[in-house]
């Protein structure tokens, strides 16, 4: 079965003993996925189909290496000497929130052991419906920082770019603002898709409305390193012919999103 034909059902299996996580890969010395040096778990499964996605091999839900929180925590702690005061554990994806039972178990146990936690999410699974919302509220108690993608400010364009609308993503950020949950905001800059001044200005203006919780804003330049994966999987690459943005356009985006205004990340973990 091709990746994009599979059933997109719940991603986390729950055993009688503990939630099971499905892992795509592990990076033991991550330096760009949250504060400090981090153990980064790239979890398997994502419902979005972002045109610029460079990891289509993470789309499958319910596949990957099976692991419990205890097993992952034991593996992560082998690298604890490198973390210092800022480093710790990050769950990324795919989309980590599709495996909310697993990451809740992991983060709860990590915090009990004095380990800082970081959630990297696009926010697509967010809902205020129960029982999921109750799990999310509990997860936030054990999450030190969240890295949230703003892929598009316009709902219609967001759906064209990713296959999904973005209203619930901004609802998630509203929740985080209401409850003082600190975030890093990221925006992938893609020529002919997300690199338009009027949209960048709108994103910059939006970020100002949640400024009290925004510790960092990052522009992530689009790249083509994922193209061979599409070829290997037999999937047509959506952005064929589009080149990465120039340095000038990246700097322009940084200016319009006022990235230099958000520097509280330098004080982590002492907000």
N, C-alpha and C positions, 0 to 999 in steps of 0.2 A: 504494500500500500504506500502510495506517495505521501510525503509529509503533509501536504496541504489538503489531503483527502481524509485525514484521520478524524475520529470523533474527539471533540474538544470538551471532554468531561472533566470532573474533579481530578486534581493532580496529585493529591496526597493520600496515600493509603494509611489507614490507622489500624494497627494491630491491637491485641489485647494488652500488650506491654507498653508500647511507645509508638508515636507517629514515625512513619518511615519517610525519609526524604529521598528524592531522585536527583542525582548529581550528574551534571555534564562533565565538569572538570574542576580542578582545584589549583589555585595559585598560592604558593606558600610565602611569597615575598612581594605582595602587591603594594605598589606605591602610588597608585592613581585612583583607587577605589575607596576613598575615605581618608581620614586623618592618619598620618604616620605610616608605618609599615604594617601591612595587614595580611591575615590569612583570608583569602577570598574564595568562597564557595559559589561557583556558577551553577545554579540549579536548572534542571531540565524543564522545559515547557513554557510556551508563550502563545497567547491567542492573537496578539497583534501581528500584522504582516507589514512592518515598516519597510518602505521601499529601499531605504538605505541600510537595512539590517545586514551586518557582516557575519552573523552567526546563524544561518538558517538551520544548522544542525542542532540548535537548541529548541526548535519549535515543538518537537514531539512531546506530548504530555504522557506521563506515566511510564517513561522509559529512563534509562540511565543507570548508574550504579546506585544500588539501594544502601542506605546508611541510616543509623539512628543518631539522635543528637549526642548521646554519650560517646558513640564511636567517633563522630566528627570532632567533638570537643577534645577527646584524648589525642587525636591526630594533630589538631591545631596547637595544643599546648606544647608540643615538641619544639615549636618555633617561638615560644613566648619570650625568650631572651632577646629577640630582635625587636620587639614591639615598643619598648620604652614606655612612656606614660601616655602616648597618644594612640599607638597602634592597638590592634585587636582583631576582631572577626567581622567580616562583611559578607552578607548574602546578596548575590546578584543573580543574573539569569542569562537567557530566558527571562522569566518574570517570577521573582521570589515569592510574591504574595499569593501566587497560585498554590503554594505549599505552606499556607499560613500555620497549620497545625505543627508542622515540623519546625519552622523557624521560631515559633513561640516557645516550643520546648527547648530549642537550642539557645535562644537569647536568655530565657529565664535561668537556665543553668550556667550560662556564661557570666551573667551579671552576679550570680551568687558566688562565683569564683573571682570576682573583681576584674572581669574582662570587658573592655568597651565594645559596643555593638554598633554596627552600621547596616542600614537597610537601603539597598539600591533598587529602585522600583520605577516603573513607568506609570503606576497607579491604575492600570486598566481593570483589575479585579475589584476595586473599591466599591463598596455599597454600604448603605446604612441599614440594610435588611439583616434581620437576625436569622441564624446565629452567627453569620460571618462578622457582622459589625462588633459584636461583643468580643470576638477573638482579636479583632484589630485593636480595639481599645486596650485590651490586656497586653497585646504586643507592644504598643506604644509605651507602656510602663517600663519596658525593658530595652527600649531602643534609644541609644544616645544621639544618633544623628541619622537622618534620612536623606538620601540623594534622589532627587525627583527630576525626571525629564519633562520639560515643556517642549513638545515636538512641534506644535502649531498652536497658535492662539485662536484661530478661526475654526469653529466646530466642523463646518463643511469641508474645509481644506484638511483638517486633521483626519477626518474619515477617509478622504481620498488618499492621504499619505500612508495611513496605518490600517485602514479597514474598520476603525472604530471611532466613535465620537469622543469628545474630551470633557463633557460636562461633569462626569463623576470624578475625573482627575482633579479638576479645580475644586470640587466639593471636598475631596480629600485634603487639599491644601488649606481650605477653609477650616476644616477640623483641626489641622495641625496649628493654624494660627490661633484658634480659639483656646487651644490647650498648651500653647507655648512649646511646641515640638520643633526643635531646630532642624533646618534643612539646608542642603546645598542644591541649587538649581542648575540644571544642565540644559543646553540647547545644541542640537546637532545642526551645523551649518552646511546646507546642501544647495549648491547652485541650481536654479530653476525650480526649487521646491521650498526651501525655508530661508533663502537669502534675499529677502525683499525688505527694503528700509522701512516701509510703512508697517509691516508686520513685526519687524524687530522693535520698532518704537512702541507698538502696542504691548509686546512682551515686556519691554523695559518698564513701561508704565504700570503694568500689572504687578510686576515684582515689587515695585515701590509700595503697593497696597499691603503686601505681606512682609515688608522689610524687617519688622521686629524679630522675625524668626529666621531670616535668610542670612546665613553665615558666609556663603560663598556663591558666586555665579560664574559658571564656566561655559565657554564656547568650545565645542568639540568639532573640529573640522572633519567633514566627510572624507572618507578614503575608500579605495577600491580593493582593499586586501581580501575582502570576502568573496570576490568574483569566482575564484577557483572552486569554492564550496558549492556555489550554485551549479556550476558546470558538472561537478562530481555527482550532485544530487539530481541532475536533470531538470532543474528549475530555471525558467527564463529569468535573467537578471533584469529587474525593473528600471534600473538607471543606466542602461547601456549607453555609452558615449558621453556621459556626464563626468567631467573631471573635478578633482578636489578644488575647493575655493582658494583663491590667491591669499597671500599674506595680508594684502591691503584690505580684502573683504573680511578677513577674520578680525583684524584690528577695528574695522568699521563696526562690526557686530558687537565687539567688546565695548566700544564707545556708546552704542545705542542701548545696550543692556546695562550700562554703568557698572561693569564688573569690578572696577577699582573701588567702588563704594562699599563693597561687601567683604570685609576683612576679618570678621570675628572668628573665622576658622583658625586664625593664628593663635587664638587663646585657648583652643580646645585642649584638654577637657574642662578648663576652668572658665566657664562662661561668666 
